[in-house]
Each structure stands twice: as structure tokens, then as C-alpha cells.
């Protein structure tokens, strides 16, 4: 295994303006983490979600993970500029673009329409079956009889069975750069992780990031956290990156839901040790409904009133504080 390219994780990220009447943030912060590895953050002045969007560039195609929380052409312009700069610097005639998603919640797909008419571009559909089929995460149906070798019309089981499989992972080749794609349902049925072999970066979407980890399917989440840790250990993952930052730099303390100004954010990057702690914390709480505070994340299990009520109460207080900031 060649040494991964070093990744620059030292950037200070935009985190909202104290008052949106005097904005200090650009709409998008665009940083090169390594050659052909671009991380973009959307401003909290545009959307409180302030998601991170990852662009990985290869010699034949680029992979965009998510289109952010804002409709419109802003992110498209950023991506076009980065792809052009890459093809020029690498002296490539031009490359394809695959627009995929960590999962299909609205703050990850809102910019899709701006890519629909882009030349040489495929926008992968959002549902789990389409995502699994596109990346080849569909295990052949074991119960299907093997097709006779002289029966060319026999359906290919790997194309027809699009159900998620527990150990599914598949390589996706960008040309001189391979990304492993893993099915990690739990936060969402269509959640997938992306592992960039070139840099040792594991992108975990909204499944693991320094913030509130909302869980739709606790059993699937437990299995996915185990899979992520096993994968990270086996493949020598160097950095874990999700799509948001909601924690403060105080262990176990998050910003309120909907916060538009987060001056005390930690880095969006986690290490494998922190990923292990999330997995162990999950196991310790056995996926019980409720809010469980760990140092690096807050586990939000279930949609019950004991999860939603405190979140919404803090969000309401934050809205008043935010309104006050706009006046001062
Ligand atoms: Zn999200």
C-alpha cells in the first residue's frame, strides 16, 4: 500500500457572521486539502446547515459528494472552476463528473438541479436502490439459479437485486485514483461512505461528524458503525470527515439546533480513535431512545419527545439570541 498523500486539515472554516447585516463570510469557502482534493463549505449566512461538500478529482472523472443545502448555481460555479483548473494543471482533455450523495436529506441534494444540464455529468438518483445499483453495492441474489452459459438473455442477478447487503463495499475508479464506497444505513437508508485511497480520507456523511447524529434505524446504525471502524482499521484510514460541525470545542457541548454563528467550532476532521469512541459510545447506550452526550458527538436516537423537546427549546432560545445579534 503506497503512503497516502498528506492531507491539509489545518484550515479555519467560515462559521457564520456575528450579524448578517454585516456579513463576513463568502457564500462558499473552497480549500485544497491535497492535489485534486477539494473541500467546500457553504456559509451559515446562506443556510444554518452550513454543509461541507467534497470534490475528488481523477484523470478520467471527478466525484462530487453532495450538492449542499442551497438551490441555485453557486456550488456549480465552484465545481466548474475546480474541474477546469484540475484539467488544465494535469493537461487532461476534459473529464466526466459524477454527482453522488452521502444520503438524500434536503441539505445534501438541494443543488442537484444546477448540475442536470452540465455536459459529461451524471447525477446519481437519491434512493437507496439506485445508489447501490450505481456503485455496484448490490450482492447477487444467492437464491437465484446460475444462468446457463449459453443463455445470453438470462437476467444478471447483480443488476436486478438492488437490496442493500450488510457487507457491501465496492471500488469506484476515478482514473488513477480509486474510491471505496460503503453502504452505511442508519442515519438514512441511502447513506454511503466514501474512502479515498489516495489520501486515506473516509467521508462519513451525516453518520459520523462532530455534531448531533440523528438515527433513523438503530440496528442498522450499530452495524454501520462496526463496519466503519473495521474498514478504517483494515485500510489505514487517516482522517474521518462528515458533512457538518455542530459541536463547540467543549467536550460534549453542542451549539443549539439552527445556530447561525458558531465562533467556537472544532475541526470538521475526526481521527479513527474518535470514530472508535463513537462506536463504543453507541454500544454503551445500546441505541436506547434519547440524547446521549459523548465528547465528540451527541447521539440522538429516535424521534420521541425526549429527543425533540430539548432540541426545539434550545433552538427557540437561539432564535431570540440571533434576532438580538441582528440588532446590535
Ligand atoms: Zn445533513
Boltz pocket constraint, residues with backbone or C-beta under 6 A from the ligand:
constraints:
  - pocket:
      binder: B
      contacts: [[A, 49], [A, 51], [A, 105], [A, 107], [A, 108], [A, 206], [A, 243], [A, 244]]
      max_distance: 6.0
